[in-house]
Amino acid sequence: MDAFFAANRATWDERVAIHLKDETGMYRMTDFRAGIDTLFPVEAAEIGDVAGRRLVHLQCHFGKDTLCLARRGAVATGLDFSPAAIAAARSLAAEVGVPARFVQGNVYDAPDLVGRSAYDIAYVTWGAINWLPDIRRWARVVAETLVPGGRLYLAEAHPTILAFDEIAGVIRPGYDYVTPADRPIAEDIDTTYTGAPDRLRSTRTYEWVHPLSAILTGLAEAGLRLTFFHEHELLPWRLFPMMVAGAAADQFVLPRDMPRLPLAFSLGAVKEGG
């Protein structure tokens, strides 16, 4: 398992500089630096009031969303396994003058790294849990970081759509709908998902698809009670080449002549005992 994490960390270390440069505008770094809230519309509408709340952003990448939440008043901590990402997050926080704490380490070690029963909100979004082999262990980690009555907010690509691929202009099944921990999906891709032309040297990645049943059962077993579950027909990145721009600049949807399919989901869950 360590080899999988090492390969993924190497490619994410490289992606940081490309994403910060933001040649394609996907990360809206110009808007962010101008003080504009750049949370994706889904979580912007659903996260609720975070002012004064202790919030941990697990798998925070270079911290832009962490800092958006801090601007909303959260007492924010970001965690990521990439040293390059954490260094960039700290630099970005200093640049824009927004206080936040950033910690480097594996998300499975989060309770030891950022604190147990220390947070009112755990925040996890977009391309996070697909990098983790054990979703039930992840759910336990989330529960351990929260105070009783604390809540999780999760927004992710829908596992149903992650089992598909676009082949010769047609979306068809391409992967198993569940990925065994010891047999991840291995790919070699030399560019990042933003569409930037920069070429990666560390091209190998390992990912896992977790069915909704495993995600929801894992949360329940960890003592997290579901408060809402929503499905969405949009994503913040172009999962398939055929996808087109949505209503907002940072949304991608399937073409109108396609059947309607769930592309994303979001949920809230509360730690029992509050």
Secondary structure, DSSP 8 states (H G I E B T S, - for coil): -HHHHHHHHHHHHHHHHHHHH-TT-TT-HHHHHTT-----HHHHHHS---TT-EEEEES-TTSHHHHHHHHTT-EEEEEES-HHHHHHHHHHHHHHT---EEEES-GGGHHHHH-SS-EEEEEEESSSGGG-S-HHHHHHHHHHHEEEEEEEEEEEE-HHHHTEEEETTEEEE-S-SS--TTS-EEEE-SS-TT------S--EEEE----HHHHHHHHHHTTEEEEEEEEES-BSS-SSTT-EE-SSTT-EE--TTS-----EEEEEEEETT-
